[in-house]
């Protein structure tokens, strides 16, 4: 997610800043007026205004002896879901998923052989999907052929075969197996 968006949401996550924004929707104000209106000290209001200004929510301008603050309304006219969707990188999620998958495979497989069948469902599914890559799509296999292929990965081919059927990685019909 973009750091600008994170900074904006962090900025808006403060009650005093939201009160300042609410006051600035009515009129432009200077620090002392905002402090009086909100029951806060001027240094506290100045601190929050600086944060709001850095986030691009307010602007400051000089008027005689005062610095007047105004709300940048266009900075707050956004759809939260659109911002989140625009700033989330699908590639980053895919990369994390691929890294997790590789981590599971390296933990449970060694030299192409399964060290043990994972007990955690998510990890077991990853391992079974990897084993299913040894089967050709739409090719029909006898049970013996399936057992031989699976036995290359682990001695308990019955459990793995049953699990692969349960996940629909292999389809069994009339004693014939097929990967769809």
Beta strands, then each sheet from edge to edge (+ up, - down):
strand 1: 29-30
strand 2: 58-63
strand 3: 66-71
strand 4: 109-110
strand 5: 113-114
strand 6: 140-142
strand 7: 171-173
strand 8: 176-178
sheet 1: 1+ 3- 2+
sheet 2: 4+ 5-
sheet 3: 6+ 8- 7+
end
